[in-house]
């Protein structure tokens, strides 16, 4: 029973570390659970961070969306 609790705790720890990574909490939790925690840790080390989402603003005179300009141009 102690080994099972330790195994689950390691899976949860890896999942919390992977929250801001590509697969997210549940992806890393299930990878760690089914493939063992050391494999889950290797997946975290090999994965990329989540891509940053681009903000989209609506044009006031139409329903067309335009991406936010990073240079300040209209």
NORSULDA-V570557 format. One record per backbone hydrogen bond with DSSP energy under -0.5 kcal/mol. NH is the residue of the N-H (numbers start at 1). CO is the residue of the C=O. E is the energy in kcal/mol with one decimal. If there is no record, write none. Layout:
nh = (NH | NH)
co = (CO | CO)
e = (E | E)
//
This chain:
nh = (5 | 6 | 7 | 8 | 9 | 10 | 11 | 12 | 13 | 14 | 15 | 16 | 17 | 18 | 19 | 21 | 22 | 24 | 27 | 28 | 29 | 30 | 31 | 32 | 33 | 34 | 35 | 36 | 39 | 40 | 41 | 42 | 43 | 44 | 45 | 46 | 47 | 50 | 57 | 59 | 62 | 66 | 68)
co = (1 | 2 | 3 | 4 | 5 | 6 | 7 | 8 | 9 | 10 | 11 | 12 | 13 | 14 | 16 | 18 | 48 | 18 | 23 | 24 | 25 | 26 | 27 | 28 | 29 | 30 | 31 | 32 | 36 | 36 | 37 | 38 | 39 | 40 | 41 | 42 | 43 | 20 | 66 | 64 | 59 | 57 | 55)
e = (-2.1 | -2.3 | -2.5 | -2.4 | -2.4 | -2.3 | -2.1 | -2.5 | -2.4 | -2.4 | -2.1 | -2.5 | -2.1 | -1.8 | -1.1 | -1.7 | -1.7 | -0.6 | -1.0 | -2.0 | -2.3 | -2.5 | -2.0 | -2.4 | -2.5 | -2.7 | -2.4 | -1.1 | -0.6 | -1.9 | -2.5 | -1.9 | -2.1 | -1.9 | -2.2 | -1.8 | -1.2 | -1.8 | -2.2 | -1.6 | -0.9 | -2.4 | -1.8)
//
